[in-house]
């Protein structure tokens, strides 16, 4: 009996990412909801959102930011992400974590989806589908082909070795889920407001987030020849042909952000990072120098700061903002200069409410700017671009447009700001030049949004990042994380089929939407 129990425990540990699970030890829910005879969908939503953002935020900080030259972890050791050199042990945390939360979002759908049950609720169903789509998109964009149709069926269907599905099929089914969510949420059925830490029960905003996410993902596939026409047509339908049928975000207030209150359970996951570790990475030249060149208000102290700190909690170095060279080689030994303050300072991203980023309004505006620049939708690419730049700033500094600029003696104006930064829209520039301009501004908009900077760079090659002498992988941005090592032994047949279809399980193998 003891040996049998040990085997069961081992299976649960090894296959935890693919089995149905439930958030435990959550501060407000201290029981296993799967074992409550009358579990309610509202019991799952907040824990699943908090835990999903925990996985996203921590990998954004130590993986995305290092690849995308936001920060640099100063070291001459091997296996440094900023040198495009990372091992398979990086893969487990996000893979296991996001699959575990998919179980919770699927539970929400099951509990609210029975029309004969008192818990039947179209809004919880729609929110569940949006969050599943959000998570599956991050997983497939990170790893490529992944378990999808058979994932998280260990408890109910006893599927412990799920098949890996092709990224194309995953995306097409995600689109079906988002269509279904849009329909379900159009009924505006009320939910328990306190169960929803993102929109406090505002169903129309969830619907707008779902359709804005839809545009993000349609754009991601828009360069893939075999589906491009359908993607572009759908973008046009949402934006031009049937906007009332597909409402999208209309302001920063409608951004999908879990705003941390500092009171459990809504305490930022960054609190799990030691203070000295939060301060340890230096800022990369690329990230900080652009902000300096633009006189960006988000790093200004005298006018827009608080108590001697700028809005983004960035520490100056000897009175200036200076960074480290991206991808530097071992032995070059650059000095760490500016960095992010920790929670020992009055202003720090470690305690900031806005770091629970799912998708913000400015990102949507840059999506529309790209679509307009390529002629897919009506409207002015310049206007979308300017609106994106403006809302990227005002998300963090809402009063910025009302403050008098000390150089012009006039209220701040985004066009004036962009001209002064030499980043104004130029209608006569080439499409590639427009893409660089859009995606440089979008890079700062996507700051803190899981791995979206990395995904968009892989899709577009923008913004252009400097290449240091120490870069591995032939100096080419890695295309994916490898699968967790345990998958090779826990699901060997399907693992082999996946790599036979997709390519070798290495960081240079492109996912489907990247391939020509």
C-alpha positions as CSV (number, residue, x, y, z in Angstrom):
1,X,0.0,0.0,0.0
2,X,2.9,2.3,0.9
3,X,4.6,1.7,-2.5
4,X,1.3,2.3,-4.3
5,X,0.8,5.6,-2.5
6,X,4.4,6.7,-3.3
7,X,3.7,6.0,-7.0
8,X,0.5,8.1,-6.9
9,X,2.4,11.0,-5.3
10,X,5.1,10.8,-7.9
11,X,2.6,10.9,-10.8
12,X,0.9,13.9,-9.3
13,X,4.2,15.8,-9.0
14,X,5.5,14.9,-12.4
15,X,2.3,15.5,-14.3
16,X,1.1,18.4,-12.2
17,X,1.0,20.8,-15.1
18,X,-1.5,18.6,-17.0
19,X,-3.7,17.3,-14.2
20,X,-6.8,19.1,-12.9
21,X,-5.8,21.1,-9.9
22,X,-7.0,23.9,-7.7
23,X,-5.4,26.8,-6.0
24,X,-4.6,26.0,-2.4
25,X,-3.4,28.1,0.5
26,X,-4.9,31.2,-1.0
27,X,-5.4,33.6,1.8
28,X,-9.2,34.0,1.5
29,X,-9.9,30.5,0.4
30,X,-8.1,28.0,2.7
31,X,-9.8,24.9,1.4
32,X,-9.5,22.8,-1.8
33,X,-12.4,24.0,-3.8
34,X,-12.5,20.8,-5.9
35,X,-13.4,19.0,-2.7
36,X,-16.3,21.3,-1.8
37,X,-19.5,19.6,-2.7
38,X,-21.1,22.9,-3.7
39,X,-18.2,24.9,-5.1
40,X,-19.1,28.1,-6.8
41,X,-17.5,29.7,-9.8
42,X,-16.8,32.9,-8.0
43,X,-14.5,31.0,-5.6
44,X,-12.0,30.3,-8.4
45,X,-11.8,33.5,-10.3
46,X,-9.7,35.8,-8.0
47,X,-7.2,33.0,-7.0
48,X,-6.7,31.9,-10.6
49,X,-6.1,35.5,-11.8
50,X,-3.7,36.3,-9.0
51,X,-1.7,33.1,-9.5
52,X,-1.6,33.4,-13.3
53,X,-0.2,36.9,-13.0
54,X,2.3,35.7,-10.4
55,X,3.8,33.3,-13.0
56,X,3.6,35.9,-15.8
57,X,5.2,38.7,-13.7
58,X,8.1,36.7,-12.4
59,X,9.0,35.4,-15.8
60,X,8.5,38.8,-17.3
61,X,11.0,40.2,-14.8
62,X,13.8,37.6,-15.1
63,X,13.3,36.3,-18.6
64,X,11.5,38.7,-20.9
65,X,13.2,41.7,-19.5
66,X,16.7,40.1,-19.9
67,X,16.1,39.0,-23.5
68,X,14.5,42.4,-24.5
69,X,17.2,44.6,-23.0
70,X,15.1,46.1,-20.2
71,X,17.5,44.8,-17.6
72,X,20.8,42.9,-17.4
73,X,21.8,40.6,-14.6
74,X,25.5,41.4,-14.3
75,X,27.5,38.1,-14.5
76,X,30.2,36.5,-16.4
77,X,28.7,33.0,-15.6
78,X,27.3,30.7,-18.2
79,X,23.5,30.4,-18.7
80,X,22.7,34.1,-18.7
81,X,19.4,35.0,-20.4
82,X,20.6,38.4,-21.6
83,X,23.2,36.6,-23.7
84,X,20.6,34.3,-25.3
85,X,22.0,31.5,-23.2
86,X,19.5,29.7,-21.0
87,X,18.9,26.1,-20.1
88,X,15.8,23.8,-20.0
89,X,15.3,24.3,-16.3
90,X,13.9,27.8,-17.2
91,X,10.9,26.1,-18.8
92,X,9.2,24.3,-15.9
93,X,8.0,27.3,-13.9
94,X,5.8,28.9,-16.5
95,X,4.7,25.7,-18.1
96,X,3.6,24.0,-14.9
97,X,2.2,27.2,-13.4
98,X,0.0,28.3,-16.3
99,X,-1.3,24.7,-16.9
100,X,-2.3,24.5,-13.2
101,X,-4.3,27.7,-13.5
102,X,-6.0,26.5,-16.7
103,X,-7.5,23.8,-14.5
104,X,-9.1,26.5,-12.3
105,X,-10.4,28.6,-15.2
106,X,-11.9,25.4,-16.8
107,X,-13.5,24.6,-13.4
108,X,-15.2,28.1,-13.6
109,X,-16.6,27.2,-17.0
110,X,-17.9,23.8,-15.8
111,X,-19.5,25.2,-12.7
112,X,-21.2,28.0,-14.5
113,X,-22.0,26.2,-17.7
114,X,-24.8,23.9,-16.7
115,X,-28.1,25.5,-17.7
116,X,-30.0,23.3,-15.3
117,X,-27.9,24.4,-12.3
118,X,-28.5,27.4,-10.1
119,X,-24.9,28.5,-10.8
120,X,-25.5,28.8,-14.5
121,X,-24.0,32.2,-15.5
122,X,-23.0,33.2,-19.0
123,X,-20.7,35.9,-17.8
124,X,-18.5,33.5,-15.8
125,X,-18.4,31.2,-18.8
126,X,-17.3,34.1,-21.0
127,X,-14.6,35.3,-18.6
128,X,-13.4,31.7,-18.3
129,X,-13.0,31.4,-22.1
130,X,-11.2,34.8,-22.3
131,X,-8.7,33.8,-19.6
132,X,-8.2,30.3,-21.1
133,X,-7.4,32.0,-24.4
134,X,-5.1,34.4,-22.8
135,X,-3.1,31.6,-21.0
136,X,-3.1,29.2,-24.0
137,X,-1.8,32.0,-26.2
138,X,1.1,32.7,-23.8
139,X,1.9,29.0,-23.6
140,X,1.9,28.3,-27.4
141,X,3.8,31.5,-28.2
142,X,6.4,30.5,-25.6
143,X,6.8,26.8,-26.4
144,X,5.1,26.2,-29.8
145,X,3.0,23.1,-30.2
146,X,1.6,22.2,-26.8
147,X,-1.1,20.0,-25.2
148,X,-4.4,21.8,-25.9
149,X,-7.5,19.7,-26.6
150,X,-6.4,17.0,-24.1
151,X,-4.7,19.2,-21.5
152,X,-6.0,19.3,-17.9
153,X,-8.0,16.1,-18.3
154,X,-6.2,14.0,-15.8
155,X,-9.0,14.1,-13.2
156,X,-12.1,13.7,-15.3
157,X,-10.9,11.7,-18.3
158,X,-7.7,10.1,-16.9
159,X,-5.6,11.5,-19.8
160,X,-2.1,11.6,-18.3
161,X,-0.2,11.7,-21.6
162,X,-2.0,14.4,-23.7
163,X,-1.3,14.8,-27.3
164,X,0.5,18.0,-28.5
165,X,-1.5,20.1,-30.8
166,X,-0.2,22.1,-33.7
167,X,0.0,25.9,-33.0
168,X,-2.2,26.7,-36.0
169,X,-5.0,24.5,-34.7
170,X,-4.6,26.0,-31.2
171,X,-4.9,29.5,-32.5
172,X,-7.9,28.8,-34.6
173,X,-9.7,27.2,-31.7
174,X,-8.7,30.2,-29.4
175,X,-10.5,32.4,-31.9
176,X,-13.6,30.2,-31.6
177,X,-13.4,30.6,-27.8
178,X,-13.2,34.4,-28.1
179,X,-16.1,34.5,-30.5
180,X,-18.1,32.4,-28.0
181,X,-17.0,34.7,-25.1
182,X,-18.1,37.8,-27.0
183,X,-21.6,36.2,-27.5
184,X,-21.9,35.1,-23.9
185,X,-20.9,38.4,-22.4
186,X,-23.3,40.3,-24.7
187,X,-26.0,39.2,-22.3
188,X,-24.4,41.2,-19.5
189,X,-25.4,38.7,-16.8
190,X,-24.2,40.0,-13.4
191,X,-21.5,38.3,-11.4
192,X,-20.3,38.7,-7.8
193,X,-18.3,41.9,-8.1
194,X,-16.0,41.1,-5.2
195,X,-14.9,37.9,-7.0
196,X,-13.4,40.0,-9.9
197,X,-10.2,41.9,-9.0
198,X,-9.7,43.1,-12.5
199,X,-13.1,44.8,-13.4
200,X,-15.1,44.5,-10.2
201,X,-17.9,42.8,-12.0
202,X,-18.1,45.1,-15.0
203,X,-19.1,42.6,-17.7
204,X,-18.9,45.1,-20.6
205,X,-15.2,45.7,-19.8
206,X,-14.5,42.0,-19.8
207,X,-16.1,41.8,-23.2
208,X,-14.0,44.7,-24.5
209,X,-10.8,43.0,-23.1
210,X,-11.8,39.7,-24.9
211,X,-12.2,41.5,-28.3
212,X,-9.0,43.5,-27.8
213,X,-7.1,40.3,-27.0
214,X,-8.7,38.9,-30.2
215,X,-7.1,41.7,-32.2
216,X,-3.7,41.1,-30.5
217,X,-3.8,37.4,-31.5
218,X,-5.2,38.1,-35.0
219,X,-2.3,40.5,-35.6
220,X,0.2,37.9,-34.4
221,X,-0.9,35.5,-37.2
222,X,-1.4,38.3,-39.9
223,X,2.1,37.7,-41.4
224,X,1.6,33.9,-41.8
225,X,0.8,33.5,-45.5
226,X,-1.6,30.5,-45.2
227,X,-4.0,32.4,-42.8
228,X,-3.1,36.0,-43.5
229,X,-6.2,36.9,-45.6
230,X,-8.6,35.5,-42.9
231,X,-6.8,37.3,-40.1
232,X,-6.8,40.6,-41.9
233,X,-10.5,40.2,-42.9
234,X,-11.4,39.5,-39.3
235,X,-9.4,42.6,-38.0
236,X,-11.3,44.7,-40.5
237,X,-14.7,43.2,-39.4
238,X,-14.0,43.9,-35.7
239,X,-12.7,47.5,-36.3
240,X,-14.6,48.7,-39.3
241,X,-17.5,46.5,-40.4
242,X,-19.1,45.5,-37.1
243,X,-17.6,47.5,-34.2
244,X,-20.9,47.4,-32.3
245,X,-20.8,43.6,-32.4
246,X,-17.2,43.6,-31.2
247,X,-16.7,46.4,-28.7
248,X,-13.1,47.0,-27.8
249,X,-11.3,49.1,-25.1
250,X,-12.0,52.8,-25.3
251,X,-9.8,54.2,-22.5
252,X,-7.0,53.5,-20.0
253,X,-9.7,52.8,-17.4
254,X,-10.7,49.7,-19.5
255,X,-7.2,48.3,-19.5
256,X,-7.1,44.7,-18.2
257,X,-4.9,45.2,-15.1
258,X,-5.2,43.5,-11.7
259,X,-4.3,46.5,-9.5
260,X,-2.5,45.3,-6.4
261,X,-3.8,46.9,-3.2
262,X,-1.0,45.6,-1.0
263,X,-3.6,43.8,1.2
264,X,-3.8,40.0,0.9
265,X,-4.7,38.3,-1.4
266,X,-4.0,41.3,-3.7
267,X,-0.3,41.7,-2.8
268,X,2.1,42.1,-5.7
269,X,4.0,38.9,-6.6
270,X,7.1,41.0,-6.6
271,X,7.0,40.9,-2.8
272,X,8.2,37.3,-3.1
273,X,11.5,38.7,-4.6
274,X,14.1,39.6,-2.0
275,X,14.7,43.4,-1.8
276,X,18.4,43.0,-2.8
277,X,17.5,40.7,-5.7
278,X,14.9,43.2,-7.0
279,X,17.6,45.9,-7.1
280,X,20.3,43.5,-8.5
281,X,19.7,43.8,-12.3
282,X,21.0,46.9,-13.9
283,X,19.0,48.7,-16.6
284,X,20.1,48.1,-20.1
285,X,21.3,51.0,-22.3
286,X,18.5,50.4,-24.8
287,X,15.7,50.7,-22.3
288,X,16.9,53.7,-20.3
289,X,18.7,55.7,-23.0
290,X,15.6,56.1,-25.2
291,X,13.7,57.5,-22.2
292,X,16.5,59.9,-21.5
293,X,16.6,61.0,-25.1
294,X,12.9,61.7,-25.1
295,X,12.8,63.6,-21.8
296,X,10.2,61.0,-20.9
297,X,8.0,62.1,-18.0
298,X,8.0,58.6,-16.6
299,X,11.6,59.1,-15.5
300,X,11.3,62.8,-14.6
301,X,11.7,63.7,-10.9
302,X,11.2,67.4,-10.5
303,X,7.9,67.8,-12.3
304,X,6.3,64.4,-12.4
305,X,8.1,62.5,-9.5
306,X,7.1,62.0,-5.9
307,X,9.4,62.6,-3.0
308,X,12.5,62.6,-5.1
309,X,11.6,59.5,-7.1
310,X,10.4,59.2,-10.7
311,X,7.2,57.3,-11.6
312,X,8.9,54.1,-12.6
313,X,11.1,54.0,-9.5
314,X,14.4,54.1,-11.4
315,X,17.6,55.0,-9.5
316,X,19.9,57.6,-11.2
317,X,23.6,56.9,-11.3
318,X,25.8,59.8,-10.2
319,X,23.0,62.2,-11.1
320,X,22.2,60.7,-14.5
321,X,20.3,57.7,-16.0
322,X,22.8,55.3,-17.4
323,X,22.6,51.7,-18.4
324,X,24.7,48.7,-19.3
325,X,25.4,47.4,-22.8
326,X,23.1,44.6,-23.9
327,X,24.6,41.2,-24.6
328,X,28.1,42.2,-23.3
329,X,30.7,39.4,-23.4
330,X,32.3,37.8,-20.3
331,X,35.3,39.8,-19.3
332,X,34.1,43.1,-20.5
333,X,32.9,43.9,-17.0
334,X,30.6,47.0,-17.5
335,X,29.6,48.8,-14.4
336,X,26.0,48.4,-13.2
337,X,24.5,51.9,-13.1
338,X,20.8,52.7,-13.0
339,X,18.4,50.1,-11.6
340,X,14.9,49.6,-10.2
341,X,14.4,50.6,-6.6
342,X,13.1,48.0,-4.3
343,X,10.3,48.3,-1.7
344,X,12.7,49.9,0.8
345,X,12.2,53.1,-1.3
346,X,9.1,55.3,-1.3
347,X,8.4,54.6,-5.0
348,X,9.1,51.1,-6.4
349,X,7.6,48.8,-9.0
350,X,7.9,46.2,-6.3
351,X,4.9,47.8,-4.6
352,X,3.2,49.5,-7.6
353,X,-0.5,48.7,-8.2
354,X,-0.2,48.8,-12.0
355,X,2.2,45.8,-12.4
356,X,-0.6,43.3,-12.7
357,X,-0.6,43.9,-16.5
358,X,-2.7,41.7,-18.7
359,X,-3.4,44.1,-21.6
360,X,-3.6,47.9,-21.7
361,X,-5.4,50.3,-23.9
362,X,-2.2,51.8,-25.4
363,X,-1.3,48.4,-26.8
364,X,-4.6,48.3,-28.6
365,X,-4.0,51.7,-30.1
366,X,-0.6,50.5,-31.5
367,X,-2.3,47.4,-32.9
368,X,-4.7,49.6,-34.8
369,X,-1.8,51.9,-35.9
370,X,-0.1,48.9,-37.5
371,X,-3.3,47.7,-39.1
372,X,-4.0,51.2,-40.5
373,X,-0.4,51.7,-41.7
374,X,-0.7,48.4,-43.7
375,X,-4.0,49.6,-45.2
376,X,-6.2,46.9,-43.5
377,X,-8.5,49.2,-41.7
378,X,-9.9,52.7,-42.1
379,X,-8.8,55.5,-39.8
380,X,-5.5,57.4,-39.5
381,X,-2.4,55.4,-38.6
382,X,-1.0,58.7,-37.3
383,X,-3.9,59.3,-34.9
384,X,-3.8,55.7,-33.6
385,X,0.0,56.1,-33.1
386,X,-0.4,59.4,-31.3
387,X,-3.1,58.0,-29.1
388,X,-1.0,55.0,-28.3
389,X,1.9,57.2,-27.2
390,X,-0.3,59.4,-25.2
391,X,-2.1,56.6,-23.3
392,X,1.2,54.8,-22.7
393,X,2.2,57.9,-20.7
394,X,-1.1,58.7,-19.1
395,X,-1.6,55.2,-17.8
396,X,1.2,56.0,-15.4
397,X,0.7,59.8,-15.2
398,X,-3.0,60.5,-15.7
399,X,-2.6,64.3,-15.2
400,X,0.3,64.7,-17.7
401,X,-1.8,66.4,-20.4
402,X,-2.9,69.1,-17.9
403,X,0.5,70.0,-16.6
404,X,2.3,73.0,-18.0
405,X,5.4,72.1,-19.9
406,X,8.3,74.2,-18.6
407,X,9.9,74.5,-22.1
408,X,6.7,75.6,-24.0
409,X,4.8,77.1,-21.1
410,X,1.8,75.3,-22.5
411,X,-0.1,72.2,-21.3
412,X,1.7,69.0,-22.4
413,X,0.7,67.8,-25.9
414,X,1.6,64.4,-27.3
415,X,2.5,65.7,-30.8
416,X,4.8,68.3,-29.3
417,X,6.4,65.6,-27.1
418,X,6.9,63.3,-30.1
419,X,8.4,66.1,-32.3
420,X,10.8,67.0,-29.5
421,X,11.8,63.3,-29.2
422,X,12.1,63.0,-33.0
423,X,9.6,60.2,-32.9
424,X,6.6,62.0,-34.6
425,X,4.7,60.1,-37.3
426,X,6.0,60.6,-40.8
427,X,3.5,59.7,-43.5
428,X,6.2,59.7,-46.2
429,X,8.4,57.1,-44.5
430,X,8.6,53.5,-45.6
431,X,6.5,50.8,-44.0
432,X,9.5,49.3,-42.3
433,X,10.3,52.7,-40.8
434,X,6.7,53.1,-39.6
435,X,6.9,49.6,-38.1
436,X,10.1,50.6,-36.2
437,X,8.5,53.7,-34.9
438,X,5.3,51.9,-33.8
439,X,7.1,49.1,-32.2
440,X,9.6,51.2,-30.4
441,X,6.8,53.1,-28.7
442,X,4.9,49.8,-28.2
443,X,8.0,48.3,-26.5
444,X,7.4,50.7,-23.6
445,X,3.7,50.1,-23.6
446,X,4.3,46.3,-23.3
447,X,6.7,46.8,-20.4
448,X,5.5,44.4,-17.6
449,X,3.0,42.6,-19.9
450,X,4.3,38.9,-19.5
451,X,6.3,38.0,-22.6
452,X,4.6,40.3,-25.1
453,X,7.7,42.3,-25.9
454,X,9.5,39.1,-26.8
455,X,6.6,37.7,-28.8
456,X,6.2,41.0,-30.8
457,X,10.0,41.2,-31.5
458,X,9.9,37.7,-32.8
459,X,7.0,38.5,-35.0
460,X,8.3,41.8,-36.4
461,X,12.0,42.2,-35.7
462,X,11.2,45.6,-34.1
463,X,12.3,47.5,-32.3
464,X,15.9,47.0,-33.5
465,X,18.0,45.9,-30.5
466,X,21.8,46.4,-30.3
467,X,23.8,43.2,-30.5
468,X,26.6,42.8,-27.9
469,X,29.7,40.7,-28.4
470,X,28.6,38.0,-25.9
471,X,25.4,36.9,-27.6
472,X,24.9,33.2,-28.1
473,X,22.5,31.4,-30.5
474,X,24.4,33.0,-33.4
475,X,23.3,36.4,-32.2
476,X,19.7,35.6,-33.1
477,X,16.9,36.2,-30.6
478,X,15.7,32.8,-29.2
479,X,12.4,31.7,-30.8
480,X,11.1,29.7,-27.8
481,X,11.6,28.0,-24.5
482,X,12.3,24.3,-24.7
483,X,9.8,21.9,-23.2
484,X,10.4,21.0,-19.5
485,X,12.8,18.1,-19.3
486,X,10.4,15.9,-17.4
487,X,8.0,15.9,-20.3
488,X,10.4,13.7,-22.2
489,X,10.0,10.9,-19.7
490,X,6.4,11.6,-18.5
491,X,4.9,11.9,-22.0
492,X,7.6,10.4,-24.3
493,X,5.5,9.3,-27.3
494,X,3.7,12.6,-27.7
495,X,6.9,14.5,-27.0
496,X,8.7,12.7,-29.8
497,X,5.7,13.3,-32.2
498,X,5.8,17.0,-31.3
499,X,9.5,17.6,-32.1
500,X,9.2,15.5,-35.2
501,X,6.5,17.9,-36.4
502,X,7.8,21.2,-35.1
503,X,11.6,20.7,-35.1
504,X,14.3,20.0,-32.6
505,X,13.6,20.9,-29.0
506,X,16.0,23.8,-28.9
507,X,15.7,27.6,-28.4
508,X,16.4,28.3,-32.1
509,X,13.5,26.3,-33.5
510,X,10.9,28.7,-34.7
511,X,7.2,28.3,-33.8
512,X,4.7,27.9,-36.6
513,X,3.7,31.6,-36.9
514,X,7.4,32.6,-37.2
515,X,8.2,30.2,-40.0
516,X,8.1,31.6,-43.6
